[in-house]
Amino acid sequence: MSNEPPTDESQSQPFFKSPKDWSRIKIRVLDKYLQPFCYKLGSTYHDVFLVDGFAGAGRYETGQDGSPLVGAKWALRMRDEGRPFHLRCINVEADELIHRQLARNLKPYADSGLVKTYKGRFEDHLRGILAEVGDSPTLFFIDPFGVEHIDQDSLAPLRLRTAKTELLLRLDTPYILRMLGQDKALRSDSESVRRAAQTILDKVSSIFGADKSAWSEELQDRWQRQAATAGGTQKAKHAAILGMYEESLKRAFAYVI
């Protein structure tokens, strides 16, 4: 499976044929978390929002629900239970083909007025979404291909929101580990290779929320120390990436689990 955002049918279809293990886990986590999130905050607020920033097609070809259908089914279930609040779902998908699939899969729920889809990039819709949800409590589900929209600058509008805000985010540690491998290319004889590697590592720096946006020896040493402390294995390196990202989130958000 490619970690890059799909751009046409040949690229986008394979990912949605069947869910991977991590896909099943993230969907199960969302499914289990939505009920207590809504029931707790719905006792005080009339509307509770779920914003799925990288929604995908909504359903895998195996028939398993993706995150948009999980949210839509909870929204209608809570309405049918006569709860004193509404769960409202906003789904964003950038790929045109996948968005059409998403709209088809969510069509049975669209008439409820509780489920919406937007075509385009999450960052392009974010300002409008924040205006739409207003002061209502909102759970943002951030599950991009690769590392899109997980750096601290991109998360800043959510961090600065004064209303009740929670963020459920998937970190693609294998993708970041490959990016970190570019540090060797900084010693290349080719200037173009060095520039390309620097650009990639600067992106890693922004993900880790470093004080300076550029990749530095200090950040490289920190990464290497953390990986060595964790044991130096591939599993340890993934754990080190997760640990560094958690540290950056803790500097920005009040609570990180």
C-alpha positions in Angstrom: 0.0 0.0 0.0 1.3 3.5 -0.9 1.6 6.0 1.9 1.1 8.9 -0.6 -2.3 10.4 -1.2 -4.0 8.7 -4.1 -4.5 10.8 -7.2 -6.4 8.5 -9.6 -8.5 5.3 -9.6 -5.5 3.0 -10.1 -3.8 4.4 -7.0 -6.8 4.9 -4.7 -8.7 1.7 -5.2 -6.2 -0.9 -3.6 -6.2 0.8 -0.2 -10.0 0.5 0.2 -10.2 -3.1 -1.0 -9.6 -4.4 2.6 -8.7 -2.9 5.9 -5.2 -3.4 7.2 -4.6 -4.3 10.9 -4.0 -0.7 11.9 -7.2 0.3 10.0 -9.2 -2.2 12.1 -7.7 -0.9 15.3 -8.3 2.8 14.5 -11.9 2.2 13.5 -12.5 0.1 16.6 -11.0 2.9 18.8 -13.3 5.5 17.2 -16.3 3.3 17.5 -15.7 2.6 21.2 -14.8 6.2 22.0 -17.7 8.0 20.3 -20.4 6.8 22.6 -18.9 8.0 25.9 -17.6 11.2 24.3 -21.1 12.1 23.0 -23.0 10.9 26.1 -20.8 12.9 28.4 -20.8 16.1 26.5 -24.4 15.7 25.1 -25.7 16.1 28.6 -24.7 19.8 28.5 -24.6 20.7 24.8 -27.3 20.4 22.1 -24.8 19.5 19.3 -21.7 17.4 19.4 -19.5 17.2 16.3 -17.3 14.5 14.7 -14.9 16.0 12.1 -13.2 13.3 9.9 -10.5 15.3 8.1 -9.3 12.5 5.8 -12.5 10.5 5.4 -11.7 8.1 2.6 -14.5 6.1 0.8 -16.5 5.3 4.0 -16.5 1.6 3.4 -14.0 -1.0 2.3 -14.8 -3.4 -0.6 -15.0 -6.2 2.0 -18.1 -4.4 3.4 -16.4 -3.3 6.6 -17.4 0.2 7.7 -14.8 3.0 7.5 -14.7 5.9 10.0 -17.4 8.0 8.2 -20.0 5.2 8.4 -19.1 4.5 12.0 -19.9 8.1 12.8 -23.0 8.2 10.6 -24.5 5.1 12.3 -23.8 6.5 15.7 -25.5 9.8 14.7 -28.7 8.1 13.6 -28.6 5.6 16.5 -28.4 8.5 19.1 -31.2 10.3 17.3 -33.4 7.2 17.2 -32.7 6.7 20.9 -34.2 10.1 21.6 -31.1 11.6 23.1 -31.3 15.3 24.0 -28.4 16.1 21.7 -27.4 15.5 18.1 -24.1 14.0 16.9 -23.3 15.8 13.6 -20.6 14.4 11.3 -18.5 16.4 8.9 -16.4 14.3 6.5 -13.6 15.8 4.3 -12.0 13.9 1.3 -9.6 15.5 -1.2 -9.6 12.8 -3.9 -12.4 13.3 -6.4 -13.0 9.7 -7.1 -12.9 8.6 -3.5 -15.2 11.5 -2.5 -17.8 10.3 -5.0 -17.6 6.8 -3.4 -17.9 8.5 0.0 -21.0 10.4 -1.0 -22.6 7.2 -2.4 -21.8 5.3 0.8 -23.2 8.1 3.0 -26.3 8.8 0.9 -28.7 6.8 3.1 -27.7 9.1 6.0 -27.6 12.4 4.2 -31.3 13.1 4.5 -31.0 13.1 8.3 -29.2 16.4 8.2 -26.7 15.0 10.6 -24.0 13.9 8.0 -22.1 16.1 5.6 -19.3 15.6 3.1 -16.9 18.2 1.7 -14.6 17.6 -1.3 -11.1 19.2 -0.9 -8.2 19.3 1.4 -8.9 19.4 5.1 -6.7 22.5 5.7 -8.7 24.3 3.0 -12.0 23.6 4.7 -10.8 23.9 8.3 -11.7 27.6 8.8 -15.2 27.0 7.5 -15.6 23.9 9.7 -14.5 25.8 12.8 -17.1 28.4 12.1 -19.7 25.7 11.5 -19.1 23.9 14.7 -18.9 27.1 16.7 -18.7 26.5 20.4 -20.0 22.9 20.2 -17.7 20.2 21.6 -15.9 18.5 18.7 -13.8 15.4 18.2 -11.4 15.7 15.3 -10.3 12.4 13.7 -7.0 13.0 11.9 -5.9 9.9 9.9 -4.0 11.1 6.8 -1.9 9.2 4.3 1.7 9.8 5.4 2.3 12.9 7.5 -0.1 15.4 6.1 -1.6 17.8 8.7 0.1 16.4 11.8 2.8 19.0 12.3 2.3 21.5 15.1 1.6 24.5 12.8 -1.2 22.6 11.1 -2.7 21.6 14.5 -2.5 25.1 15.8 -6.1 26.1 14.9 -7.3 23.1 17.0 -5.0 23.9 19.8 -6.1 27.5 20.0 -9.8 26.6 19.9 -11.4 27.6 23.3 -14.4 25.3 23.0 -14.1 21.6 24.1 -11.9 20.0 21.6 -10.5 16.4 21.4 -8.1 15.0 18.8 -7.8 11.4 17.8 -4.8 11.1 15.5 -2.9 8.3 13.8 0.9 8.7 13.6 2.5 6.8 10.7 5.8 5.9 12.3 7.1 3.8 9.4 6.7 6.8 7.1 8.5 9.1 9.5 11.3 6.5 10.0 11.9 6.5 6.2 12.0 10.4 6.3 14.6 10.2 9.1 16.7 8.0 7.0 17.4 11.1 4.8 20.0 12.3 7.3 22.6 10.2 5.5 21.8 12.1 2.3 22.9 15.4 3.9 26.5 14.2 3.4 26.0 13.6 -0.3 28.3 15.1 -2.9 25.3 16.2 -4.8 23.8 19.6 -3.8 20.4 18.7 -5.2 20.3 15.5 -3.1 21.4 17.5 0.0 18.7 20.1 -0.6 16.0 17.4 -1.1 17.1 15.6 2.1 17.1 18.9 4.0 13.5 19.7 2.9 12.3 16.3 4.1 14.1 16.6 7.4 12.8 20.1 8.0 9.3 18.6 7.7 10.2 16.0 10.4 11.4 18.9 12.5 8.0 20.6 12.2 6.2 17.3 13.1 8.3 17.1 16.3 7.5 20.7 17.1 11.1 21.8 17.3 11.8 25.4 18.3 13.3 26.0 14.9 11.6 24.7 11.8 14.9 23.5 10.2 16.4 20.1 11.0 19.3 20.6 13.4 22.2 18.6 14.8 20.5 19.0 18.2 17.3 17.4 17.0 19.2 14.6 15.2 21.2 13.9 18.3 18.0 13.8 20.3 16.4 11.3 17.9 19.5 9.1 17.9 19.7 9.1 21.8 16.0 8.3 22.2 16.2 5.4 19.7 19.4 4.0 21.3 17.8 4.3 24.8 14.8 2.4 23.5 17.0 -0.4 22.4 18.1 0.4 18.8 15.8 -2.1 17.1 13.2 -1.2 14.5 10.5 -1.5 17.1 12.5 0.7 19.4 12.9 3.3 16.7 9.1 3.4 16.1 8.7 3.8 19.9 11.2 6.7 19.9 9.3 8.5 17.1 6.1 8.1 19.0 7.7 9.3 22.2 9.1 12.4 20.5 5.8 13.2 18.9 4.0 12.8 22.3 6.4 15.2 23.8 5.6 17.8 21.2 1.9 17.3 21.7 2.2 17.7 25.5 3.9 21.0 25.0 0.9 22.1 22.9 -2.2 20.4 24.4 -3.4 20.1 28.0 -3.9 16.3 28.0 -2.3 13.7 25.8 -3.1 9.9 26.1 
